[in-house]
Amino acid sequence: RRWIVRLAGFVVVRAVCAVGAILRLPSERLARIAAGQITQYTGRDGEITGDVSASFWPTLGVTTGAVEIGNADWSGNGPMLRAESLEIGVDAAALWNRDIKIRTLRAVSPQVLLEVAADGRNNGTVGESTGESTGEPATALPALTLDRAEVIDGSFRMIDAQAGTDTRFDDFDLALEWPVANGPVTLDLGAQPFGSRLTVDAEIANVAA
């Protein structure tokens, strides 16, 4: 029993030291790490400029400056995403139970470009799997909740080369809340797709369905 206590103490001390080391990293270094993670998980070039800050308890999160995520290599219309800042925070304690409780998810002035190429490819497919089975049994998805997600002053552009359309939604704002995993989602959004302001207040009773 004594060696278990010592081992647990060692792990805690190492974790505290690691957190302390990250907190001492300059914002430029944090930005490079975060951009590298974007590239790794999306397969697209990621760039973060400006200050980046991290928090670890009780919310595990990061707040960035300007963010840019590159587009598919077949597109010539600029990056897939630009934003003045991004913020995400999750409940650190809930992660021990493999639950994902997102406290904050916020994008300021995001410009999103969605495209469909003439051959049917779309730029929204990132980090594609090879489709090969690993033989490992499928694991259950963790419980997911979202206290609040916000999009402030965003714009969406959708280019469909197959249909020959180019549609843009400006002045896009979104507020979404999903506080209970099996509960309803409330959604408030506004956009200006055709010159007039459109607003929607909605509730989705069963997200899984």
C-alpha positions in Angstrom: 0.0 0.0 0.0 2.9 2.4 0.8 4.5 2.0 -2.6 1.1 2.7 -4.3 0.9 6.0 -2.3 4.4 6.9 -3.3 3.7 6.1 -6.9 0.6 8.2 -6.9 2.5 11.1 -5.3 5.2 10.8 -7.9 2.6 11.0 -10.7 0.9 14.0 -9.2 4.2 15.9 -8.8 5.2 15.1 -12.4 1.9 16.3 -13.6 2.2 19.6 -11.6 5.7 20.1 -12.9 4.5 19.6 -16.5 1.6 22.0 -16.1 3.9 24.6 -14.6 6.4 24.2 -17.5 3.6 24.7 -20.0 2.3 27.8 -18.2 5.8 29.3 -18.4 6.0 28.8 -22.2 5.8 32.1 -24.1 2.7 32.6 -26.2 4.6 32.2 -29.4 5.7 28.7 -28.4 2.1 27.8 -27.4 0.9 29.1 -30.8 3.3 26.9 -32.6 2.3 23.9 -30.6 -1.4 24.6 -31.2 -0.9 25.2 -34.9 1.1 21.9 -35.1 -1.8 20.1 -33.5 -4.2 21.6 -36.1 -2.0 20.4 -38.9 -1.6 16.9 -37.4 -5.4 16.3 -36.9 -6.7 18.0 -40.1 -3.9 17.4 -42.6 -4.1 21.1 -43.4 -1.6 23.9 -42.7 -2.5 25.7 -39.5 -1.3 29.1 -38.4 -1.9 31.0 -35.2 -0.7 34.6 -34.6 -1.0 36.8 -31.6 -1.2 35.8 -28.0 -2.2 32.3 -26.9 -3.1 31.5 -23.3 -3.8 28.2 -21.6 -5.7 27.2 -18.5 -5.7 23.8 -16.7 -8.0 23.8 -13.7 -11.0 23.7 -13.2 -11.2 24.4 -17.0 -8.8 22.9 -19.4 -8.7 25.3 -22.3 -6.9 27.5 -24.7 -7.6 31.0 -26.1 -5.9 32.0 -29.3 -5.3 35.0 -31.4 -5.9 35.0 -35.2 -6.3 31.5 -36.6 -6.0 30.3 -40.2 -6.6 26.7 -41.5 -5.5 25.9 -45.0 -7.8 24.7 -47.8 -7.7 21.5 -49.8 -4.8 21.5 -52.3 -7.2 21.4 -55.3 -8.8 24.7 -54.2 -7.6 28.1 -55.3 -10.0 30.2 -53.2 -8.0 30.8 -50.1 -8.0 29.2 -46.6 -10.9 27.1 -45.4 -11.1 29.0 -42.1 -10.0 32.3 -40.8 -11.0 33.7 -37.4 -9.9 36.7 -35.2 -9.8 34.4 -32.2 -10.9 31.0 -31.0 -11.6 29.8 -27.4 -12.3 26.3 -26.1 -12.6 25.1 -22.5 -13.6 21.7 -21.1 -14.3 20.6 -17.6 -11.0 19.1 -16.4 -12.5 17.0 -13.7 -15.1 15.4 -16.0 -12.2 14.0 -18.2 -11.3 11.6 -15.5 -14.7 9.9 -16.1 -14.2 10.1 -19.8 -16.9 12.6 -20.1 -16.5 15.6 -22.3 -18.1 18.7 -20.8 -17.4 21.6 -23.0 -17.7 24.8 -21.0 -16.9 27.3 -23.7 -16.6 27.2 -27.4 -16.3 30.6 -29.1 -15.2 31.8 -32.5 -14.9 35.6 -33.2 -15.4 36.7 -36.8 -14.8 33.3 -38.4 -14.8 33.2 -42.2 -15.6 29.7 -43.4 -15.3 28.5 -46.9 -17.0 25.2 -47.9 -16.4 23.9 -51.4 -17.5 21.0 -53.7 -15.2 20.4 -56.6 -16.4 19.5 -60.1 -15.5 15.8 -59.5 -17.5 15.7 -56.2 -14.6 16.2 -53.7 -15.4 18.5 -50.8 -13.0 20.5 -48.7 -14.8 19.6 -45.5 -13.3 16.1 -45.5 -10.1 16.4 -43.5 -7.9 13.8 -41.8 -9.5 11.0 -43.8 -9.1 7.5 -42.6 -7.6 4.8 -44.9 -10.7 2.7 -44.2 -8.6 -0.3 -43.1 -9.8 -2.2 -40.0 -7.4 -2.4 -37.1 -9.2 -5.4 -35.7 -9.7 -3.5 -32.4 -13.2 -3.6 -31.0 -15.2 -0.3 -31.3 -15.3 1.8 -28.2 -18.3 3.7 -27.0 -18.2 7.4 -27.5 -17.9 9.5 -24.4 -20.8 11.5 -23.0 -20.7 15.0 -24.6 -22.3 18.2 -23.3 -21.9 21.8 -24.3 -22.6 24.6 -21.9 -22.4 27.3 -24.6 -21.1 27.7 -28.1 -20.9 31.0 -29.8 -20.1 32.3 -33.2 -19.8 36.1 -33.3 -19.9 38.1 -36.6 -19.1 35.1 -38.8 -19.5 34.5 -42.6 -20.0 31.3 -44.6 -19.3 30.9 -48.3 -20.4 27.8 -50.1 -19.0 27.1 -53.6 -20.4 24.1 -55.5 -18.7 23.6 -58.8 -21.0 20.8 -59.7 -24.1 22.9 -59.3 -22.4 26.1 -60.5 -23.4 28.0 -57.4 -21.6 30.4 -55.1 -23.6 31.4 -51.9 -22.6 33.6 -49.1 -24.0 34.1 -45.6 -22.8 37.2 -43.8 -23.3 38.7 -40.4 -23.7 35.2 -38.9 -24.2 34.9 -35.1 -24.9 31.7 -33.2 -25.6 30.7 -29.6 -26.0 27.0 -28.8 -26.5 25.3 -25.5 -26.5 21.5 -24.8 -26.2 21.1 -21.0 -27.5 17.5 -20.7 -26.2 14.6 -22.9 -29.6 13.1 -23.5 -31.4 16.4 -23.2 -32.5 19.0 -25.8 -30.3 21.5 -27.6 -31.4 25.2 -27.8 -30.2 27.2 -30.8 -30.4 30.9 -31.6 -28.9 32.1 -34.8 -29.0 35.0 -37.2 -27.6 35.5 -40.7 -28.0 37.7 -43.7 -28.0 35.3 -46.7 -30.0 37.3 -49.3 -29.8 40.9 -48.2 -32.4 40.6 -45.4 -31.7 39.5 -41.8 -32.9 36.0 -40.9 -33.3 34.9 -37.3 -34.0 31.4 -36.0 -34.8 30.3 -32.4 -35.1 26.5 -32.2 -35.0 23.6 -29.9 -33.8 20.1 -30.9 -35.4 17.6 -28.6 -33.4 14.5 -29.6 -29.9 15.2 -31.0 -29.0 11.5 -31.3 -32.0 11.0 -33.6 
